[in-house]
Amino acid sequence: MGHEYPAKTFKSGNSVALRLPAALGIAEGTRMTVREQDGSLIVDLAERPRRKFNIDKVAGSATSLRPIADEDRVFEERELIWREPADPA
């Protein structure tokens, strides 16, 4: 069994919260699951589901888009203007 750390519950809105010691090395915002087992509370790190992009939600939604015509792909040559950055003095 690992180390034991003292902890204390406190009221947070309509819930009771448990402050975890920084010595545990748990980052802020870490998701966990809590379960009761034989009178003890078991806290486990929750596995985060991988986010997946669902193309079905956007496929076909841009019905007014048309391919660019070849004549619209031509750019006129022009001289580029380079400016020196302003002196922060």
Secondary structure, DSSP 8 states (H G I E B T S, - for coil): --------EEEETTEEEE---GGG---TT--EEEEEETTEEEEEE---------GGGTTT--TT-----GGGG----------------
